[in-house]
Amino acid sequence: MKRKELEKKLRRAGCYLKREGSSHSLWINPQTGFTEAIPRHTEIKEFLAQKILRNLNAQ
């Protein structure tokens, strides 16, 4: 899955970018308070993308 596509899904679910790191971006879901690190690669493996969406309740 492309990183831009994953970010789009997260934004639609109400998540927002908390901060940018050197190798990861931290996204937070304000409704649940969960934070998840997203790698800064242009392509993210499908399994990892689904795990991130599941952890942030953004499916």
VENKA-V373080 format. One line per field, one symbol per residue. ss: DSSP state (@ for helix, = for strand, . for the rest). burial: 1 if it has 24 or more other ideal C-beta (glycine too) atoms within 12 Angstrom, else 0. A space follows every 10 residues. Layout:
BEGIN
ss=???
burial=???
END
This chain:
BEGIN
ss=.=@@@@@@@@ @@..====== ...======. ....=====. ..=..@@@@@ @@@@@....
burial=1010011011 0010100000 0000111110 0000011110 0001000010 011011010
END
